[in-house]
Amino acid sequence: MPKEALKNVVEAVTARIGNPLVTTYLFAFIGYNWKFFGVLIWSKFPIEQRILGAEFNYITTPNTWLYPLFYAGLYLVVMPWLLVAYEKYAERPIRTRKEEKAKSETMLFLALKERSRAVRELQLIESGAADIQELSNERDELKKEIAELNIKKHNTCCPNKF
């Protein structure tokens, strides 16, 4: 039974702390009444004197709960608008960075495309040079054949006169 009761209490506390108003109020309350908690926690006096001294010096009815409630409400109303403003402010550098990255990638693509074109032209030139060398070799062979045929023709048509 005690485990179930403790489990129920823990669940209830977790549910309440998960509520934004309760959590914000709790932080505002502790932040606004910090002197009270400081005296209770770090004072060297006995606990009874600490409680009485903290109540007498630092607790007034509206200050203990009204001001923290006001600050918590103000925080809950203003914070979403501040977040929207921050998103708009933070969006600009992100957008600029994306645009610069797109420009950079476009320039890289164009450079790679130009390099590819240059490599293709070089390959064509190299293959053309090989073709030119092959044609030059064929020309030389044809010149040799023509020379040989001329010699044969000259020998057959004009026998040796000597």
Phi, psi and omega in degrees: 000315181297327179294320179293319179295317178297319178297318178296319179294316180297318178296319180294316179295317179297319179295320181287321179291331177291343178287127183299324181294316181294315181297315180295318178297319180298313179295320179294320180297313180294319180293321182283324183255036184296328181295320179301312181290326177297317179294318180296321187273316191252003180287151181272353182284164175297159188301322181297316180292324178297316181296312180297317180295318180293318179296315183293319187270331191237354183249120168232145190306306183292326183292328186289325183234331186285312180296314176299324177295318177298314180295320179296315178297316178299317179299315182292332179277318186278326187301317178300323179292322177295321178295321177296316179297319179296319179299317179295321180291318183282341181290326184300309179296326179295315179298316179299317179298318178295319178296318179296321179295319178297317178298317180297316179294323177296315179297319178296317178299315180297321179295318178294322178296316179295319178297318178299317178298317180295319178296318179298317178297319178298318178297319178296319179296316180296317178293325176295321178295321178294319177297318180297318179296319179295316178295322178296319178296318178297318179300316179297319179295318179296321177298320179296317180298316179298318179297318180295318179295321177298320179295316180296317180297316180295321181289324182281323182278324182238097178292167184299128180274351183265000000 
